[in-house]
Amino acid sequence: EIRRCTPVPGKIGAALKFGEGACVSLGRVPKLPMAGQPLTVMAWVKPDADRGVVVARGGAFCGFSLYLLDGVAKFGIHREQAGPTDIAAGREPVGRDWVHLAGVVNSDSIELYVNGKVAARTKTDGFIPGNAGQGMEIGGDLGNSPVEITDSFSGIIDEVKVFLTALGEEEI
């Protein structure tokens, strides 16, 4: 379901412009199981604001989110309801130009890539153990968050991709 998004020229072909209340809801995506395995999620973004969810799946029980907060790119996972939230946070503001973001879930860490380079790595206790009861959204997070925010993304999102493997710097 697409909510209040506008088609615009993207980084590669067409993209979607997002703003307050806009998102693409993909539902539970059973063909993208995330339980107990590596995962890579990536997108090109051109932000108009310093905060907002690029792509998220799941919520307070388990899930992941690739997002901006205070102008900085972040990737976080929540493995289990009573457990901690693990976040890999970039150090530099991403600005307002096109930027490629990628989050990777490994067996013992998560990584955040900004423009193809590792920006942060955080140790974790393992993969996300469940497939999440909440769905996957682009441009916001409709449920409760697996991380810090559910805010709508303001700007353009293009080329969202999810891989059921942990891609390295060369592939990203």
Z-matrix of the N, CA and C atoms (Angstrom, degrees):
N
C 1 1.442
C 2 1.524 1 108.83
N 3 1.308 2 117.11 1 130.24
C 4 1.466 3 123.02 2 179.45
C 5 1.523 4 108.09 3 -105.94
N 6 1.332 5 116.34 4 124.63
C 7 1.461 6 121.74 5 -178.31
C 8 1.515 7 110.97 6 -117.65
N 9 1.308 8 117.21 7 113.91
C 10 1.459 9 125.15 8 171.26
C 11 1.526 10 115.03 9 54.43
N 12 1.322 11 117.59 10 34.95
C 13 1.460 12 122.19 11 174.96
C 14 1.520 13 108.85 12 -99.64
N 15 1.314 14 116.31 13 149.54
C 16 1.455 15 121.57 14 -179.72
C 17 1.522 16 109.61 15 -117.30
N 18 1.355 17 118.31 16 127.59
C 19 1.474 18 119.46 17 174.79
C 20 1.534 19 110.28 18 -66.49
N 21 1.328 20 116.05 19 134.58
C 22 1.468 21 122.48 20 -179.83
C 23 1.529 22 107.84 21 -144.60
N 24 1.338 23 117.87 22 164.67
C 25 1.465 24 119.02 23 172.49
C 26 1.535 25 109.39 24 -62.47
N 27 1.332 26 116.34 25 138.02
C 28 1.459 27 120.59 26 -177.33
C 29 1.504 28 112.38 27 -111.78
N 30 1.304 29 115.74 28 -168.17
C 31 1.464 30 121.82 29 175.13
C 32 1.526 31 109.45 30 -65.87
N 33 1.356 32 114.84 31 -39.98
C 34 1.466 33 122.00 32 177.64
C 35 1.523 34 106.86 33 -132.29
N 36 1.311 35 118.76 34 105.83
C 37 1.463 36 120.71 35 -178.73
C 38 1.521 37 111.54 36 70.46
N 39 1.335 38 116.69 37 -139.46
C 40 1.456 39 122.08 38 -178.12
C 41 1.526 40 110.54 39 -91.64
N 42 1.336 41 115.38 40 156.02
C 43 1.460 42 122.36 41 179.38
C 44 1.527 43 107.89 42 -142.54
N 45 1.320 44 116.31 43 -174.22
C 46 1.455 45 121.53 44 176.80
C 47 1.517 46 109.88 45 -122.35
N 48 1.343 47 114.83 46 137.35
C 49 1.468 48 121.50 47 174.53
C 50 1.517 49 107.59 48 -96.13
N 51 1.325 50 115.55 49 131.65
C 52 1.455 51 123.05 50 -176.94
C 53 1.519 52 110.01 51 -114.93
N 54 1.332 53 115.56 52 154.61
C 55 1.458 54 123.02 53 174.92
C 56 1.516 55 107.89 54 -155.89
N 57 1.308 56 116.72 55 -166.96
C 58 1.462 57 121.72 56 -176.93
C 59 1.527 58 111.54 57 -53.97
N 60 1.329 59 116.17 58 124.17
C 61 1.463 60 121.85 59 177.92
C 62 1.517 61 115.21 60 80.50
N 63 1.326 62 117.81 61 -1.32
C 64 1.466 63 121.10 62 -179.78
C 65 1.524 64 109.82 63 -90.56
N 66 1.323 65 117.29 64 142.18
C 67 1.461 66 121.12 65 173.35
C 68 1.521 67 109.38 66 -170.58
N 69 1.304 68 114.62 67 166.39
C 70 1.456 69 121.95 68 171.48
C 71 1.527 70 105.54 69 -114.95
N 72 1.333 71 115.87 70 119.15
C 73 1.457 72 120.99 71 179.80
C 74 1.523 73 109.04 72 -101.27
N 75 1.332 74 116.48 73 120.38
C 76 1.454 75 121.67 74 -177.38
C 77 1.529 76 112.73 75 -99.98
N 78 1.324 77 117.57 76 -1.00
C 79 1.459 78 120.17 77 -178.01
C 80 1.516 79 111.58 78 72.64
N 81 1.334 80 116.22 79 -155.09
C 82 1.473 81 120.62 80 -172.28
C 83 1.523 82 114.23 81 -83.94
N 84 1.280 83 120.85 82 -5.41
C 85 1.469 84 127.39 83 176.68
C 86 1.538 85 113.74 84 37.22
N 87 1.332 86 117.53 85 70.44
C 88 1.466 87 120.19 86 -177.82
C 89 1.521 88 113.99 87 -61.89
N 90 1.326 89 118.26 88 -20.73
C 91 1.475 90 120.32 89 179.34
C 92 1.525 91 112.21 90 -81.09
N 93 1.335 92 116.91 91 0.92
C 94 1.459 93 121.53 92 175.78
C 95 1.528 94 109.60 93 -123.01
N 96 1.329 95 117.79 94 66.97
C 97 1.466 96 118.89 95 178.64
C 98 1.523 97 109.97 96 -66.90
N 99 1.329 98 116.10 97 139.41
C 100 1.467 99 118.22 98 -179.91
C 101 1.521 100 112.52 99 -116.41
N 102 1.326 101 117.80 100 -6.55
C 103 1.466 102 121.26 101 -174.93
C 104 1.525 103 112.16 102 -67.36
N 105 1.328 104 115.09 103 127.31
C 106 1.454 105 121.14 104 171.26
C 107 1.509 106 116.36 105 63.44
N 108 1.327 107 117.60 106 29.83
C 109 1.464 108 119.38 107 -179.11
C 110 1.519 109 111.19 108 -150.06
N 111 1.343 110 116.63 109 163.53
C 112 1.459 111 119.56 110 176.99
C 113 1.526 112 110.78 111 -69.44
N 114 1.334 113 114.54 112 160.44
C 115 1.455 114 120.29 113 -175.70
C 116 1.525 115 108.51 114 -155.34
N 117 1.319 116 116.35 115 143.32
C 118 1.466 117 121.77 116 171.71
C 119 1.521 118 107.69 117 -132.01
N 120 1.326 119 117.06 118 131.38
C 121 1.462 120 122.84 119 175.42
C 122 1.521 121 107.01 120 -125.99
N 123 1.348 122 116.48 121 136.53
C 124 1.466 123 119.26 122 -177.42
C 125 1.521 124 111.12 123 -147.62
N 126 1.329 125 115.18 124 160.67
C 127 1.464 126 121.18 125 177.93
C 128 1.527 127 109.69 126 -164.63
N 129 1.318 128 115.40 127 154.43
C 130 1.455 129 122.58 128 166.14
C 131 1.517 130 106.82 129 -91.46
N 132 1.329 131 117.55 130 135.10
C 133 1.461 132 121.09 131 177.68
C 134 1.519 133 110.17 132 -135.05
N 135 1.326 134 114.53 133 149.80
C 136 1.463 135 122.11 134 171.90
C 137 1.529 136 105.70 135 -130.46
N 138 1.339 137 116.72 136 91.93
C 139 1.465 138 120.08 137 -172.09
C 140 1.519 139 114.18 138 -76.62
N 141 1.348 140 114.61 139 146.66
C 142 1.466 141 122.27 140 171.96
C 143 1.524 142 110.82 141 -106.17
N 144 1.341 143 117.37 142 -6.19
C 145 1.466 144 122.11 143 -178.04
C 146 1.527 145 108.95 144 -142.30
N 147 1.324 146 115.74 145 170.05
C 148 1.458 147 121.88 146 -174.92
C 149 1.525 148 114.36 147 -91.43
N 150 1.335 149 117.53 148 0.93
C 151 1.463 150 119.08 149 179.41
C 152 1.517 151 109.92 150 -148.69
N 153 1.334 152 115.08 151 149.69
C 154 1.456 153 121.01 152 176.50
C 155 1.510 154 111.36 153 152.62
N 156 1.337 155 115.04 154 151.58
C 157 1.457 156 122.38 155 -178.93
C 158 1.524 157 109.69 156 -84.20
N 159 1.313 158 117.12 157 126.39
C 160 1.464 159 122.17 158 175.80
C 161 1.526 160 109.30 159 -82.23
N 162 1.315 161 116.88 160 -54.64
C 163 1.471 162 121.85 161 176.61
C 164 1.533 163 108.10 162 -151.30
N 165 1.334 164 115.86 163 136.32
C 166 1.459 165 120.62 164 -179.41
C 167 1.518 166 109.79 165 -143.93
N 168 1.320 167 114.56 166 154.66
C 169 1.465 168 120.85 167 174.40
C 170 1.519 169 107.94 168 -147.10
N 171 1.327 170 115.79 169 133.40
C 172 1.453 171 120.48 170 178.25
C 173 1.504 172 112.11 171 92.78
N 174 1.346 173 114.80 172 -164.92
C 175 1.454 174 120.25 173 -176.93
C 176 1.511 175 111.61 174 -160.89
N 177 1.331 176 115.86 175 -141.98
C 178 1.463 177 122.15 176 -172.93
C 179 1.530 178 113.56 177 -63.72
N 180 1.332 179 118.56 178 -24.32
C 181 1.466 180 120.21 179 178.23
C 182 1.524 181 110.65 180 -79.07
N 183 1.327 182 117.71 181 -48.38
C 184 1.462 183 122.07 182 175.31
C 185 1.527 184 108.62 183 -168.53
N 186 1.323 185 115.46 184 154.95
C 187 1.457 186 119.67 185 178.41
C 188 1.515 187 111.89 186 157.02
N 189 1.352 188 115.00 187 -171.75
C 190 1.459 189 121.70 188 179.59
C 191 1.518 190 109.83 189 -141.35
N 192 1.319 191 115.68 190 161.90
C 193 1.457 192 121.50 191 175.37
C 194 1.525 193 109.43 192 -152.54
N 195 1.343 194 115.46 193 134.98
C 196 1.463 195 124.27 194 172.34
C 197 1.522 196 104.55 195 -110.77
N 198 1.335 197 118.39 196 121.17
C 199 1.459 198 119.62 197 -168.56
C 200 1.521 199 111.98 198 -156.69
N 201 1.338 200 115.28 199 172.42
C 202 1.461 201 123.03 200 173.22
C 203 1.522 202 108.29 201 -113.71
N 204 1.325 203 116.41 202 139.31
C 205 1.458 204 121.55 203 174.26
C 206 1.524 205 107.03 204 -144.37
N 207 1.327 206 116.60 205 125.91
C 208 1.468 207 122.35 206 -176.12
C 209 1.530 208 111.47 207 55.28
N 210 1.340 209 116.75 208 34.92
C 211 1.457 210 122.50 209 176.56
C 212 1.511 211 114.79 210 81.26
N 213 1.337 212 117.21 211 -2.57
C 214 1.460 213 122.26 212 -175.72
C 215 1.528 214 109.65 213 -106.60
N 216 1.339 215 116.61 214 137.22
C 217 1.465 216 121.25 215 176.82
C 218 1.521 217 109.35 216 -72.52
N 219 1.353 218 115.43 217 142.75
C 220 1.461 219 121.35 218 178.28
C 221 1.523 220 109.31 219 -142.94
N 222 1.330 221 115.36 220 152.36
C 223 1.459 222 122.23 221 171.99
C 224 1.516 223 106.68 222 -135.49
N 225 1.323 224 115.90 223 128.02
C 226 1.448 225 119.01 224 -177.84
C 227 1.511 226 112.27 225 -138.06
N 228 1.340 227 114.41 226 155.70
C 229 1.465 228 120.36 227 174.58
C 230 1.520 229 108.72 228 -132.34
N 231 1.313 230 114.23 229 153.89
C 232 1.466 231 122.19 230 170.95
C 233 1.516 232 104.43 231 -124.46
N 234 1.320 233 116.98 232 119.33
C 235 1.458 234 121.36 233 -173.49
C 236 1.527 235 112.72 234 -85.33
N 237 1.332 236 117.48 235 -39.18
C 238 1.461 237 120.60 236 -178.66
C 239 1.520 238 108.76 237 -154.63
N 240 1.326 239 115.93 238 154.23
C 241 1.456 240 121.31 239 -170.99
C 242 1.530 241 113.18 240 -52.17
N 243 1.323 242 118.36 241 -47.00
C 244 1.462 243 121.35 242 -177.27
C 245 1.525 244 112.82 243 -83.88
N 246 1.312 245 117.40 244 -4.74
C 247 1.462 246 120.71 245 -175.77
C 248 1.511 247 113.03 246 -89.95
N 249 1.344 248 115.59 247 175.57
C 250 1.462 249 120.83 248 -179.07
C 251 1.533 250 112.18 249 -76.32
N 252 1.311 251 114.82 250 163.26
C 253 1.457 252 121.88 251 169.90
C 254 1.525 253 106.78 252 -95.90
N 255 1.323 254 116.41 253 127.02
C 256 1.462 255 121.23 254 178.74
C 257 1.522 256 108.56 255 -101.80
N 258 1.326 257 116.57 256 128.56
C 259 1.467 258 120.94 257 -176.30
C 260 1.527 259 110.18 258 -131.11
N 261 1.330 260 115.28 259 131.74
C 262 1.464 261 122.38 260 171.05
C 263 1.528 262 106.02 261 -105.02
N 264 1.328 263 117.24 262 115.45
C 265 1.461 264 121.98 263 -174.06
C 266 1.516 265 111.14 264 -114.74
N 267 1.330 266 115.61 265 131.94
C 268 1.455 267 120.46 266 174.08
C 269 1.522 268 110.25 267 -65.89
N 270 1.315 269 116.36 268 169.36
C 271 1.466 270 120.74 269 -178.50
C 272 1.525 271 112.89 270 -107.43
N 273 1.320 272 116.35 271 -23.93
C 274 1.465 273 121.14 272 -174.51
C 275 1.529 274 110.34 273 -110.16
N 276 1.337 275 118.42 274 140.51
C 277 1.469 276 120.04 275 172.97
C 278 1.536 277 110.18 276 -59.80
N 279 1.336 278 116.38 277 143.35
C 280 1.459 279 119.95 278 -176.73
C 281 1.521 280 113.24 279 -82.91
N 282 1.333 281 118.84 280 -18.00
C 283 1.460 282 121.34 281 177.76
C 284 1.513 283 112.70 282 80.33
N 285 1.324 284 115.93 283 -158.84
C 286 1.467 285 121.46 284 -173.96
C 287 1.530 286 113.47 285 -116.47
N 288 1.331 287 117.89 286 2.67
C 289 1.461 288 121.19 287 177.91
C 290 1.532 289 109.74 288 -90.59
N 291 1.328 290 116.28 289 173.89
C 292 1.459 291 120.70 290 177.12
C 293 1.529 292 110.18 291 -60.03
N 294 1.313 293 116.03 292 135.12
C 295 1.455 294 121.68 293 177.22
C 296 1.532 295 108.20 294 -142.03
N 297 1.330 296 115.95 295 139.76
C 298 1.467 297 121.02 296 178.32
C 299 1.522 298 108.30 297 -97.37
N 300 1.331 299 116.47 298 124.83
C 301 1.460 300 122.56 299 179.81
C 302 1.518 301 109.61 300 -116.15
N 303 1.323 302 116.75 301 141.57
C 304 1.464 303 121.14 302 175.94
C 305 1.519 304 109.20 303 -144.80
N 306 1.338 305 115.21 304 139.36
C 307 1.452 306 122.11 305 174.08
C 308 1.515 307 108.91 306 -118.83
N 309 1.332 308 116.69 307 136.15
C 310 1.459 309 121.74 308 -177.53
C 311 1.528 310 109.52 309 -125.57
N 312 1.341 311 115.62 310 132.32
C 313 1.459 312 121.71 311 173.79
C 314 1.520 313 107.84 312 -104.75
N 315 1.333 314 116.02 313 116.68
C 316 1.462 315 123.01 314 175.67
C 317 1.530 316 108.84 315 -105.05
N 318 1.324 317 117.76 316 177.47
C 319 1.459 318 121.50 317 -179.30
C 320 1.526 319 113.12 318 -67.09
N 321 1.334 320 117.48 319 -24.81
C 322 1.465 321 119.68 320 -177.16
C 323 1.525 322 113.73 321 -135.02
N 324 1.350 323 117.02 322 11.02
C 325 1.461 324 119.93 323 -179.10
C 326 1.525 325 110.80 324 -164.06
N 327 1.333 326 113.92 325 165.52
C 328 1.466 327 120.15 326 168.04
C 329 1.521 328 106.65 327 -121.23
N 330 1.340 329 115.24 328 152.06
C 331 1.453 330 120.79 329 -179.61
C 332 1.517 331 109.69 330 -131.73
N 333 1.321 332 115.36 331 146.39
C 334 1.452 333 123.00 332 173.40
C 335 1.518 334 107.42 333 -115.76
N 336 1.333 335 116.01 334 128.42
C 337 1.462 336 121.97 335 175.35
C 338 1.518 337 108.74 336 -112.05
N 339 1.331 338 116.54 337 136.31
C 340 1.459 339 122.71 338 174.75
C 341 1.521 340 106.69 339 -123.80
N 342 1.322 341 116.03 340 120.07
C 343 1.467 342 122.39 341 -176.88
C 344 1.526 343 112.38 342 51.53
N 345 1.337 344 115.35 343 42.95
C 346 1.457 345 121.69 344 173.27
C 347 1.514 346 116.58 345 82.64
N 348 1.315 347 117.64 346 -0.50
C 349 1.471 348 121.55 347 -179.41
C 350 1.524 349 110.31 348 -116.02
N 351 1.333 350 116.92 349 143.51
C 352 1.463 351 120.43 350 177.66
C 353 1.520 352 108.75 351 -63.63
N 354 1.335 353 116.19 352 121.39
C 355 1.462 354 121.67 353 178.34
C 356 1.523 355 111.09 354 -101.69
N 357 1.350 356 116.60 355 -25.06
C 358 1.467 357 120.28 356 -179.92
C 359 1.523 358 109.79 357 -163.00
N 360 1.334 359 114.16 358 150.12
C 361 1.470 360 121.14 359 175.92
C 362 1.525 361 106.89 360 -140.55
N 363 1.338 362 116.19 361 133.15
C 364 1.461 363 121.48 362 -179.47
C 365 1.521 364 109.13 363 -130.43
N 366 1.332 365 116.90 364 130.98
C 367 1.469 366 121.82 365 177.03
C 368 1.530 367 109.63 366 -67.28
N 369 1.345 368 116.00 367 144.30
C 370 1.465 369 121.96 368 177.05
C 371 1.528 370 108.80 369 -134.07
N 372 1.320 371 114.88 370 173.77
C 373 1.464 372 120.63 371 178.23
C 374 1.523 373 112.66 372 -92.11
N 375 1.327 374 118.20 373 10.42
C 376 1.460 375 120.51 374 177.57
C 377 1.507 376 112.74 375 138.35
N 378 1.322 377 114.61 376 -172.16
C 379 1.463 378 121.74 377 178.17
C 380 1.524 379 110.50 378 -67.57
N 381 1.321 380 116.74 379 168.56
C 382 1.460 381 121.86 380 171.34
C 383 1.531 382 106.21 381 -70.37
N 384 1.344 383 119.47 382 120.77
C 385 1.458 384 120.49 383 -171.90
C 386 1.531 385 115.83 384 -77.46
N 387 1.337 386 118.14 385 -18.29
C 388 1.466 387 120.25 386 -176.86
C 389 1.508 388 112.52 387 -122.78
N 390 1.339 389 115.87 388 169.68
C 391 1.465 390 121.49 389 179.70
C 392 1.519 391 113.96 390 -93.46
N 393 1.316 392 118.55 391 3.89
C 394 1.466 393 123.93 392 174.56
C 395 1.519 394 112.74 393 71.39
N 396 1.314 395 114.88 394 129.73
C 397 1.455 396 121.03 395 176.38
C 398 1.516 397 112.36 396 -77.97
N 399 1.321 398 117.01 397 -27.15
C 400 1.455 399 120.72 398 179.09
C 401 1.514 400 110.16 399 -88.49
N 402 1.316 401 115.10 400 156.71
C 403 1.451 402 121.37 401 -176.27
C 404 1.514 403 114.19 402 -79.04
N 405 1.333 404 113.10 403 -169.77
C 406 1.462 405 122.54 404 179.84
C 407 1.518 406 107.97 405 -111.91
N 408 1.336 407 115.65 406 134.66
C 409 1.454 408 120.86 407 178.73
C 410 1.522 409 110.93 408 -131.40
N 411 1.317 410 114.01 409 150.68
C 412 1.462 411 122.58 410 174.06
C 413 1.521 412 106.77 411 -114.49
N 414 1.334 413 117.44 412 130.42
C 415 1.456 414 121.65 413 177.02
C 416 1.512 415 114.78 414 88.73
N 417 1.310 416 118.48 415 6.81
C 418 1.466 417 123.07 416 179.09
C 419 1.507 418 109.37 417 169.85
N 420 1.314 419 115.81 418 -179.15
C 421 1.465 420 121.59 419 178.18
C 422 1.524 421 106.74 420 -137.08
N 423 1.332 422 116.83 421 110.90
C 424 1.466 423 121.86 422 -172.33
C 425 1.526 424 114.08 423 -76.59
N 426 1.311 425 117.87 424 -21.95
C 427 1.464 426 120.08 425 -178.94
C 428 1.511 427 110.54 426 -103.33
N 429 1.337 428 115.96 427 -154.70
C 430 1.459 429 118.00 428 170.68
C 431 1.523 430 107.39 429 -78.97
N 432 1.293 431 115.84 430 157.52
C 433 1.459 432 120.67 431 -170.16
C 434 1.520 433 112.98 432 -92.79
N 435 1.344 434 117.34 433 145.25
C 436 1.453 435 119.64 434 169.92
C 437 1.533 436 111.66 435 -75.33
N 438 1.336 437 117.62 436 -10.50
C 439 1.464 438 121.28 437 -175.38
C 440 1.535 439 111.34 438 -128.60
N 441 1.322 440 117.09 439 -124.82
C 442 1.465 441 122.28 440 -172.93
C 443 1.521 442 114.88 441 -101.41
N 444 1.333 443 118.51 442 -24.82
C 445 1.467 444 119.81 443 -172.28
C 446 1.525 445 111.70 444 -142.34
N 447 1.334 446 115.15 445 159.57
C 448 1.467 447 122.69 446 170.79
C 449 1.528 448 109.98 447 -123.56
N 450 1.314 449 118.23 448 6.16
C 451 1.461 450 124.28 449 -172.18
C 452 1.525 451 113.21 450 -55.22
N 453 1.325 452 114.33 451 145.26
C 454 1.459 453 120.90 452 173.97
C 455 1.529 454 109.86 453 -64.60
N 456 1.326 455 115.55 454 143.10
C 457 1.459 456 122.18 455 174.51
C 458 1.512 457 107.79 456 -81.45
N 459 1.316 458 117.66 457 138.81
C 460 1.459 459 122.46 458 175.96
C 461 1.527 460 107.74 459 -115.01
N 462 1.334 461 114.66 460 113.81
C 463 1.459 462 119.67 461 -177.95
C 464 1.515 463 110.33 462 140.81
N 465 1.322 464 116.72 463 -160.05
C 466 1.457 465 122.69 464 -175.97
C 467 1.527 466 109.84 465 -107.89
N 468 1.327 467 115.95 466 135.88
C 469 1.461 468 122.38 467 174.64
C 470 1.527 469 107.62 468 -121.67
N 471 1.323 470 116.48 469 133.87
C 472 1.465 471 121.85 470 -177.55
C 473 1.535 472 109.56 471 -140.34
N 474 1.318 473 115.68 472 153.33
C 475 1.465 474 123.06 473 170.43
C 476 1.535 475 113.48 474 55.19
N 477 1.329 476 117.61 475 47.67
C 478 1.467 477 120.61 476 175.47
C 479 1.528 478 108.13 477 -70.76
N 480 1.336 479 115.99 478 128.93
C 481 1.466 480 120.90 479 -179.51
C 482 1.523 481 109.44 480 -137.89
N 483 1.335 482 115.26 481 143.27
C 484 1.458 483 121.72 482 175.69
C 485 1.525 484 107.67 483 -127.21
N 486 1.331 485 116.03 484 132.25
C 487 1.457 486 122.36 485 179.27
C 488 1.524 487 108.52 486 -122.85
N 489 1.305 488 117.17 487 138.55
C 490 1.462 489 121.70 488 178.27
C 491 1.525 490 110.09 489 -89.97
N 492 1.316 491 114.74 490 49.98
C 493 1.450 492 124.21 491 175.98
C 494 1.525 493 107.53 492 -157.38
N 495 1.302 494 116.97 493 159.78
C 496 1.458 495 121.43 494 177.29
C 497 1.527 496 108.30 495 -92.04
N 498 1.321 497 116.08 496 100.85
C 499 1.458 498 119.89 497 178.86
C 500 1.527 499 110.17 498 -74.57
N 501 1.316 500 115.53 499 148.44
C 502 1.460 501 121.84 500 176.94
C 503 1.511 502 111.04 501 -99.38
N 504 1.308 503 116.03 502 -179.27
C 505 1.462 504 121.83 503 -175.87
C 506 1.521 505 112.73 504 -57.15
N 507 1.329 506 118.03 505 -38.13
C 508 1.460 507 120.73 506 -178.44
C 509 1.534 508 111.41 507 -65.31
N 510 1.337 509 117.53 508 -41.25
C 511 1.465 510 120.92 509 -178.84
C 512 1.524 511 112.38 510 -75.30
N 513 1.330 512 116.09 511 -34.12
C 514 1.467 513 119.39 512 -178.37
C 515 1.502 514 109.50 513 -71.45
